[in-house]
Amino acid sequence: MSTQCTILISAPDKKGLVYHISSVLYKLGLNIERNDEYVDKGNMRFFMRTHTCGEINEAILQKELESILPPHSTLKIQTCQKKNIIILCTKENHCVGDLLLRHDSGELYANIQAIISNHNTLQPLAEKFNIPFFHIPADNLSRERHEAKLLEVISHFDSEYLILAKYMRILTPAFVSHFKDRIINIHHSFLPAFIGANPYKQAYERGVKLIGATAHFVNENLDEGPIITQDVIHINHSYSWQDMQKAGRDIEKAVLSRALLLALEDRIFVHNNKTIIF
């Protein structure tokens, strides 16, 4: 039975890599439907994303590819199927609502397994789309205790990504370590500018003429994880910070959904706190 899969390879650059990889696929009777390559010459690192189809035995494919790749390579073979995600949110509904609408229409190629929030504000919205909602209040709890409760709920699912859709809490390094390169956050500014809280106020006080949004993976440093995608819109001196915030909501939705699509389609490599996007 023919199966489609995506092969992701990161390796020290050397001559003949594309030839040897393609030879393995040909030997196993797999057809290359799309291939993307990039060499980071500064770090002499090779990246390759190959979409294949055919009768795939993943164990044999993995073994054959590993045999021809140089040391310190990474290899992922992803069968093309819907990925499971969990959404974390607080009170703002625009990003959550956009993802729910895309999910409901079939545009979002993912299974939303649950929505988790430290407030119950968005529970009625989740119920309209029949998505399980978990309210885990943070009041009177230490950050560590609250995150332990989060992990307890998340452990009941097999999610591949956590999506912070305006989840207005800082996660501890201990929590983040459970989900390396698997937490996607939408930040309401064009990073690395205006890190932290109230970026629209920061932007207003600086008199900016552009405002933007950034989707990035979360790491142990606040708003400094690998950037996936960004966008901006023009504003002028007449905008208050509240006007900026209102205008920014549309761009936040677009940037988050674009980043999630890239992740769901296995188009992202993370290397040295940077991303390579195919």
SULQUILIN-V318815 format. One record per backbone hydrogen bond with DSSP energy under -1.0 kcal/mol. CO is the residue of the C=O (numbers start at 1). NH is the residue of the N-H. E is the energy in kcal/mol with one decimal. If there is no record, write none. Layout:
co->CO nh->NH e->E
co->CO nh->NH e->E
This chain:
co->3 nh->54 e->-1.6
co->4 nh->80 e->-2.1
co->5 nh->52 e->-2.8
co->6 nh->78 e->-3.2
co->7 nh->50 e->-2.5
co->8 nh->76 e->-2.3
co->9 nh->48 e->-2.4
co->10 nh->74 e->-3.1
co->11 nh->46 e->-3.8
co->14 nh->17 e->-1.1
co->16 nh->20 e->-2.7
co->17 nh->21 e->-2.7
co->18 nh->22 e->-2.6
co->19 nh->23 e->-2.2
co->20 nh->24 e->-1.8
co->21 nh->25 e->-1.9
co->22 nh->26 e->-2.5
co->23 nh->27 e->-2.7
co->24 nh->28 e->-1.9
co->25 nh->30 e->-3.0
co->26 nh->29 e->-1.6
co->31 nh->53 e->-1.7
co->34 nh->51 e->-3.0
co->36 nh->49 e->-2.7
co->38 nh->47 e->-2.9
co->39 nh->41 e->-1.2
co->40 nh->44 e->-1.1
co->40 nh->45 e->-1.9
co->44 nh->13 e->-2.5
co->45 nh->40 e->-3.1
co->46 nh->11 e->-2.5
co->47 nh->38 e->-2.2
co->48 nh->9 e->-2.7
co->49 nh->36 e->-2.5
co->50 nh->7 e->-3.1
co->51 nh->33 e->-2.9
co->51 nh->34 e->-1.5
co->52 nh->5 e->-2.2
co->53 nh->31 e->-2.8
co->54 nh->3 e->-3.1
co->54 nh->56 e->-1.1
co->57 nh->61 e->-2.7
co->58 nh->62 e->-2.8
co->59 nh->63 e->-2.2
co->60 nh->64 e->-2.8
co->61 nh->65 e->-2.3
co->62 nh->66 e->-2.5
co->63 nh->67 e->-1.5
co->65 nh->68 e->-1.1
co->74 nh->10 e->-2.2
co->76 nh->8 e->-3.0
co->78 nh->6 e->-3.0
co->79 nh->81 e->-1.1
co->83 nh->111 e->-2.8
co->84 nh->160 e->-3.1
co->84 nh->161 e->-1.3
co->85 nh->113 e->-2.8
co->86 nh->163 e->-3.0
co->87 nh->116 e->-2.9
co->88 nh->165 e->-2.1
co->93 nh->97 e->-3.0
co->94 nh->98 e->-1.8
co->95 nh->99 e->-2.1
co->96 nh->100 e->-2.4
co->97 nh->101 e->-2.3
co->98 nh->102 e->-2.3
co->99 nh->103 e->-2.4
co->100 nh->104 e->-2.6
co->101 nh->105 e->-2.0
co->102 nh->107 e->-1.5
co->102 nh->108 e->-1.9
co->108 nh->110 e->-2.5
co->111 nh->85 e->-2.8
co->114 nh->87 e->-2.3
co->115 nh->134 e->-2.7
co->116 nh->89 e->-2.2
co->117 nh->136 e->-3.0
co->120 nh->123 e->-1.5
co->122 nh->126 e->-2.1
co->123 nh->127 e->-2.4
co->124 nh->128 e->-1.5
co->126 nh->131 e->-2.3
co->127 nh->130 e->-1.2
co->132 nh->115 e->-2.4
co->134 nh->117 e->-2.5
co->138 nh->141 e->-1.9
co->142 nh->146 e->-2.6
co->143 nh->147 e->-2.4
co->144 nh->148 e->-1.8
co->145 nh->149 e->-1.6
co->146 nh->150 e->-1.9
co->147 nh->151 e->-2.8
co->148 nh->152 e->-1.8
co->149 nh->153 e->-1.8
co->150 nh->154 e->-2.8
co->151 nh->155 e->-2.2
co->153 nh->156 e->-1.6
co->154 nh->157 e->-2.0
co->161 nh->86 e->-2.0
co->162 nh->184 e->-2.7
co->163 nh->88 e->-3.1
co->163 nh->165 e->-1.3
co->164 nh->166 e->-1.5
co->164 nh->186 e->-1.3
co->167 nh->169 e->-1.5
co->172 nh->176 e->-2.4
co->173 nh->177 e->-2.0
co->175 nh->178 e->-1.6
co->176 nh->179 e->-2.0
co->179 nh->182 e->-2.2
co->182 nh->162 e->-2.7
co->183 nh->218 e->-2.1
co->184 nh->164 e->-3.3
co->185 nh->216 e->-2.2
co->187 nh->189 e->-1.7
co->187 nh->214 e->-2.6
co->189 nh->191 e->-1.4
co->190 nh->193 e->-1.7
co->198 nh->202 e->-2.0
co->199 nh->203 e->-2.9
co->200 nh->204 e->-2.5
co->201 nh->205 e->-2.5
co->202 nh->206 e->-1.3
co->203 nh->208 e->-1.8
co->209 nh->235 e->-2.2
co->211 nh->233 e->-2.6
co->213 nh->231 e->-1.6
co->214 nh->187 e->-3.4
co->215 nh->228 e->-2.9
co->215 nh->229 e->-1.4
co->216 nh->185 e->-3.0
co->221 nh->224 e->-1.9
co->226 nh->217 e->-2.6
co->229 nh->215 e->-2.8
co->231 nh->213 e->-2.0
co->233 nh->211 e->-2.3
co->236 nh->239 e->-1.7
co->240 nh->244 e->-2.3
co->241 nh->245 e->-2.2
co->242 nh->246 e->-2.2
co->243 nh->247 e->-2.7
co->244 nh->248 e->-2.3
co->248 nh->252 e->-2.3
co->249 nh->253 e->-2.1
co->250 nh->254 e->-2.0
co->251 nh->255 e->-2.5
co->252 nh->256 e->-2.4
co->253 nh->257 e->-2.3
co->254 nh->258 e->-2.0
co->255 nh->259 e->-2.4
co->256 nh->260 e->-2.5
co->257 nh->261 e->-2.1
co->258 nh->262 e->-1.9
co->259 nh->263 e->-2.0
co->260 nh->264 e->-2.8
co->261 nh->265 e->-1.8
co->262 nh->267 e->-2.5
co->263 nh->266 e->-1.5
co->267 nh->278 e->-2.5
co->269 nh->276 e->-2.3
co->271 nh->274 e->-1.2
co->274 nh->271 e->-2.9
co->276 nh->269 e->-2.4
